[in-house]
């Protein structure tokens, strides 16, 4: 049986790759600016010295998202195309940091700055250094309880990556369990969590590739 970095090749990784060009990166097939689900800072709290701690899945995460979603619709109104719960807290039975990730999709990146003031009024602080060409990044709470990304349809693939990754793990228990195991192993190796995000990168690449192939 073929092997991967996770050991024996699990059934969820099996796709027909006969037509794949050699040496082509999986993420290139998806036409993404980056293959990572998020930038490295997304898996950090605002205080980089705070160790990452995982919690078992909590049904309250979904309820908290829905409450926050209503507040965000009030702010974005018709400017928002979609508002989605993303990240590990959006995936049942997956351990996660207890920070709820939310994404708002808008059409034009130039419109994002116009929401900074209104979001601040409901507790969201804007972090320019943690933003990118694909999204505006915000955090809410002390300690942080929510991450918010404003994603743009006219620039980058942040939104698409998030939804592909989330939906694949929601529908595939074997892949979800493998991801949970990887998270726990990374934190056991380094409880400070310094290599946590980087350690997940290969797995994320593989999931995005497979999700794109099966989509």
Secondary structure, DSSP 4 states (H G I P E B T S, - for coil): --EETTEE--GGG----TTPPTT--HHHHTT-S-SSSS-GGGGS-SSTTSPP--B---THHHHHHHHHHHHHHHHHGGG-SEEEEESGGGSTT--B-S-EEEEEEES-GGGGGGGHHHHHTTTEEE-GGG--SSEEEEEETTTT-EEEEEEETTB-SHHHHHHHHHHHHHH-HHHHHHHHHHHHHHHHH-TT-TTHHHHHHHHHHHHHHHHHHH-
